[in-house]
Amino acid sequence: MARLQILELPEGSGDDRPPFILVVDQCIPQRIALGADAPYRDYWHDLADKIGARGVIVTPETVDIPANDTTAYLGGSRPEFVVKLDGQDIDNAIDAAVQKAKDDPQAGAR
C-alpha cells in the first residue's frame, strides 16, 4: 500500500510557510494510455499543486525520511507499571498502582 510522506525543504527568505515535497513510496506503477486526442494529466502532480507542495516524488521503492521516523514513540522507552495481585482485590490493587504513579511519575522509569 502506498505511503504519503512529507520532505521538508529549507526555508527561503520569501517563504510564508515551510516548503515541502510530497513523497509517495511503495506505490504500484500506473499505466496510462496516451492518445493523440487526450491530454496527459498526472494525478500526483495535480495533488501536489493542490496542497502547496513544491513537487512530488512517486516510486515503488521504500523511502525512509529520518525526520518522519516515529519508532521512538513505539513502546520500549515508555515506563511500565507492573501490578502484582498476590491474592489482593483487583480494584484496590489497580487503584493503589494508579495512585503510586500519580505520586511518583518517575517510578516506572527506575
MOQUI-V943988 format. One line per field, one symbol per residue. psi: psi as a letter, one per 20 degrees, with the letter a starting at -180 (. if undefined). Layout:
psi=???
This chain:
psi=pqqprpoqqqqrhjpiqpqrppporkpppppppprhhpqppoghhgggghijqhaqppqirppoohijpjhhioagiqqqppoplmjrpgghggghgghghhhnhjhhi.
